[in-house]
Amino acid sequence: MIIREIRNFSLSQIADSGQCFRMNRLDSGAYRIIAFGKYLETMDLGDGRFQFSCSSDEYQKIWSEYFDLHTDYLDIGSLIPPDDAFLTAAIRFGRGMRILRQDPWETTVSFIISQRKSIPAIKTAIENLCRNFGTPMECNGNQYFAFPSAEQIACLNTGDIARCSLGYRDKYVAAAAQKAAGGGLNFSALLQADEETARTKLKSLYGIGDKVANCILLFGLHKMNAFPEDTWINRIIASEYGGSFPKDRYAGYLGIIQQYMFYYGRSLEYLQAAPLNIISNT
């Protein structure tokens, strides 16, 4: 168990931002995260102090990277012109946001599943997949399941996968697993590739379009210029920017800007026309 002081970091904002699905609040107020086969409980102690249920070595090697704690997100505020009231307010509102450095394979499957599903339904489907096919693990008495590898899923048939409440997405997940297990989808290469090359490769997969590809680029490959556009982002652009958002102004940071927009936009009245927990309409 360790305690660290971290500026501009909010567990609740990250958990509610729609970028990850195995980060859940416990009754104690702590958050449980399962990632990279590891189990973590972390709690906001107040005054910028956070408690982590891991060793100092594990924190440095895994969790400080996972939460992208080495990036100064406040620098992005200097790019925003004073007359952009929406983005100024959005950064102030979501100043604890971080773009997580997640496992690319898990992120790919998660956002394939996310299509036309609510966040609770996505979480349920992912947990079903993990419980049925992931490796059982234990940490300090906590039982959990690692996210199943591409190889573990590739040996299943779509009937097996369908039992996890994926709906029509089961065949997309099966196809992605076959491609990744067979070497046709190399995430190490995608991490090194430029954004357009990685996007083209992801869109070649069965069932992946622009929105899902951009989510994988941003949340799984940490391509910070990816800009996922869904119903909520399009409504914000239409309402606040006359239908045209100045993307060139934020080149290199568009993904972070998108998260501020999405998180703040969900709190505004004009976005209440449809259920806000639907995060994908592709």
C-alpha positions in Angstrom: 0.0 0.0 0.0 1.4 3.4 -1.0 0.3 7.0 -1.0 1.2 9.5 -3.7 0.4 13.2 -4.2 -0.9 13.9 -7.7 -2.1 17.2 -9.1 -5.1 17.5 -11.4 -6.1 13.9 -11.2 -9.7 12.6 -10.6 -10.6 9.0 -10.3 -14.3 9.7 -10.7 -13.9 11.8 -13.8 -11.7 9.1 -15.5 -14.1 6.3 -14.5 -17.1 8.3 -15.9 -15.4 9.4 -19.1 -16.4 6.4 -21.3 -12.9 5.3 -22.1 -12.5 2.2 -19.9 -14.9 -0.4 -18.7 -13.1 -2.3 -15.9 -12.8 0.6 -13.5 -15.6 0.5 -10.9 -16.4 2.3 -7.7 -16.6 0.2 -4.6 -18.8 0.8 -1.6 -15.8 2.0 0.3 -15.3 4.9 -2.2 -12.2 3.3 -3.6 -12.0 2.4 -7.3 -11.2 -1.1 -8.5 -9.2 -1.4 -11.7 -8.3 -4.6 -13.6 -5.8 -4.0 -16.3 -2.8 -5.9 -17.9 -3.8 -8.9 -15.7 -3.3 -6.8 -12.6 -5.7 -5.8 -9.8 -5.6 -2.4 -8.2 -7.7 -0.5 -5.6 -7.1 3.2 -5.4 -8.8 5.9 -3.3 -8.8 9.7 -3.2 -7.8 10.7 0.3 -8.3 14.4 -0.3 -5.8 17.3 -0.7 -4.3 15.7 -3.8 -3.3 12.5 -2.0 -4.2 9.0 -3.4 -3.8 5.6 -2.0 -2.8 2.7 -4.2 -2.9 -1.0 -3.2 0.4 -1.9 -4.8 4.1 -1.7 -4.3 6.1 1.3 -5.2 7.8 -0.7 -8.0 4.5 -1.8 -9.5 3.1 1.7 -9.3 6.1 3.0 -11.2 6.2 0.3 -13.8 2.4 -0.1 -14.4 0.0 2.3 -12.8 1.8 5.7 -13.2 2.0 4.8 -16.9 -1.6 3.5 -17.1 -2.9 6.8 -15.7 -0.5 8.8 -17.9 0.7 10.7 -14.9 3.9 11.9 -16.7 1.9 14.2 -19.0 1.1 17.8 -18.0 -2.4 18.3 -19.1 -2.6 21.9 -17.9 -0.4 22.9 -20.8 -3.3 22.3 -23.2 -5.2 25.2 -21.6 -2.8 27.7 -23.2 -4.0 26.6 -26.7 -7.5 27.7 -26.0 -8.4 31.3 -27.1 -10.0 33.5 -24.4 -13.3 33.8 -26.4 -13.9 30.0 -26.4 -16.1 29.9 -23.4 -17.2 26.3 -23.9 -13.7 24.8 -23.9 -12.5 27.1 -21.2 -15.3 25.8 -19.0 -14.8 22.2 -20.1 -11.2 22.1 -19.0 -12.0 23.8 -15.7 -14.9 21.2 -15.2 -12.8 18.2 -16.1 -9.4 19.2 -14.9 -8.8 15.8 -13.4 -9.2 13.9 -16.7 -6.4 11.7 -18.1 -6.2 9.6 -21.3 -5.4 6.1 -20.0 -2.7 4.0 -21.6 -4.7 0.8 -21.9 -3.9 -2.6 -23.4 -4.6 -2.3 -27.2 -6.2 -5.7 -27.5 -8.6 -5.2 -24.6 -9.4 -1.7 -25.9 -10.1 -3.1 -29.4 -12.6 -5.7 -28.2 -14.2 -3.3 -25.7 -15.0 -0.7 -28.3 -16.1 -3.3 -30.8 -18.6 -4.4 -28.1 -19.5 -0.7 -27.3 -21.4 -0.2 -30.6 -25.0 0.8 -29.8 -24.7 -0.4 -26.2 -25.1 1.5 -22.9 -22.1 1.7 -20.6 -23.6 -0.7 -18.1 -24.4 -3.2 -20.9 -20.8 -2.9 -22.2 -19.4 -3.5 -18.7 -21.6 -6.6 -18.3 -20.6 -8.0 -21.7 -16.9 -7.5 -20.9 -17.2 -9.1 -17.5 -19.0 -12.1 -19.0 -16.2 -12.5 -21.5 -13.6 -12.3 -18.8 -15.4 -14.7 -16.4 -16.1 -17.3 -19.1 -12.8 -17.2 -21.0 -10.2 -15.1 -19.0 -7.6 -16.6 -16.7 -8.6 -16.7 -13.0 -6.4 -14.5 -10.9 -6.0 -13.6 -7.2 -4.5 -10.5 -5.5 -4.5 -10.0 -1.7 -7.5 -12.2 -1.4 -9.4 -10.6 -4.3 -10.5 -13.0 -7.0 -10.7 -11.7 -10.5 -10.3 -12.7 -14.2 -7.8 -11.3 -16.6 -9.1 -10.1 -20.0 -8.9 -13.1 -22.4 -6.1 -13.0 -24.9 -6.7 -13.1 -28.6 -5.5 -16.7 -28.6 -8.0 -17.6 -25.9 -10.9 -16.1 -27.9 -9.7 -17.3 -31.3 -10.2 -21.0 -30.3 -13.9 -20.3 -29.5 -16.8 -20.4 -31.9 -19.3 -17.5 -32.1 -21.8 -19.6 -30.2 -19.5 -19.6 -27.2 -18.9 -15.8 -27.5 -22.6 -15.2 -28.0 -23.3 -16.4 -24.4 -21.6 -13.3 -23.2 -24.4 -11.0 -24.3 -22.4 -9.4 -27.2 -25.3 -9.6 -29.6 -24.4 -9.1 -33.3 -20.9 -8.0 -32.2 -19.9 -11.6 -31.4 -18.8 -12.2 -35.0 -16.8 -9.0 -35.0 -14.9 -10.0 -31.8 -14.3 -13.5 -33.2 -12.9 -12.1 -36.4 -10.6 -9.7 -34.6 -9.3 -12.5 -32.4 -8.5 -14.7 -35.4 -6.7 -11.8 -37.0 -4.7 -10.9 -33.9 -3.9 -14.6 -33.0 -2.8 -15.3 -36.5 -0.4 -12.3 -36.6 -2.4 -10.2 -39.0 -3.0 -7.6 -36.4 0.2 -6.6 -34.7 -0.4 -4.1 -31.9 3.3 -3.5 -31.3 3.6 -2.4 -34.9 0.5 -0.2 -34.5 1.9 1.5 -31.5 4.9 2.5 -33.6 2.9 3.4 -36.7 1.6 6.8 -37.6 -2.0 7.6 -36.9 -3.3 7.2 -40.5 -1.5 3.9 -41.0 -2.9 2.5 -37.7 -6.4 3.8 -38.5 -6.4 2.1 -42.0 -5.3 -1.2 -40.4 -8.0 -1.1 -37.7 -10.7 -0.2 -40.3 -9.7 -3.3 -42.3 -11.1 -5.4 -39.4 -14.7 -6.7 -39.8 -17.1 -4.5 -37.9 -14.8 -1.5 -37.3 -15.7 1.9 -38.7 -14.4 5.5 -38.1 -15.8 6.0 -34.6 -14.5 2.7 -33.2 -11.2 3.0 -34.9 -10.6 6.4 -33.4 -11.6 5.2 -30.0 -9.0 2.4 -30.3 -6.4 4.9 -31.6 -6.9 7.2 -28.6 -7.6 4.9 -25.7 -5.6 1.8 -26.7 -2.7 3.1 -28.9 -2.4 6.6 -27.2 -2.6 8.4 -30.6 -3.4 11.8 -29.0 -4.6 13.4 -32.2 -7.5 10.9 -32.7 -10.9 12.6 -32.4 -13.8 10.1 -31.9 -17.0 11.8 -33.1 -20.3 10.4 -31.8 -23.8 11.9 -31.2 -22.7 13.9 -28.3 -19.6 15.4 -29.8 -21.5 16.3 -33.0 -24.2 18.0 -30.9 -21.6 20.1 -29.1 -19.9 21.1 -32.4 -23.3 22.0 -33.9 -24.4 24.0 -30.8 -21.2 25.7 -29.8 -19.1 25.9 -33.0 -21.7 26.4 -35.8 -21.0 22.9 -37.1 -17.3 23.3 -37.7 -14.7 22.7 -34.9 -11.2 24.2 -35.4 -9.3 20.9 -35.2 -6.1 22.4 -36.7 -5.7 24.6 -33.7 -5.3 21.6 -31.4 -3.2 19.4 -33.6 -1.5 16.8 -31.5 -3.9 17.2 -28.6 -7.3 16.6 -30.3 -8.0 13.5 -28.3 -7.6 15.2 -25.0 -9.8 18.1 -26.2 -12.4 15.6 -27.2 -12.5 14.0 -23.7 -12.9 17.5 -22.1 -15.7 18.2 -24.6 -17.4 14.9 -24.0 -17.2 14.9 -20.3 -18.4 18.5 -19.9 -21.0 18.2 -22.6 -22.8 15.4 -20.8 -23.5 17.7 -17.9 -25.2 20.3 -20.0 -29.0 20.5 -20.5 -29.0 20.5 -24.3 -27.5 17.1 -24.3 -30.3 15.6 -22.3 -32.4 14.7 -25.4 -31.3 11.1 -25.4 -29.8 8.7 -22.8 -26.3 9.9 -21.9 -24.9 6.5 -21.1 -24.9 5.5 -24.8 -21.4 6.2 -25.9 -21.4 4.9 -29.5 -23.8 5.1 -32.4 -21.7 3.7 -35.2 
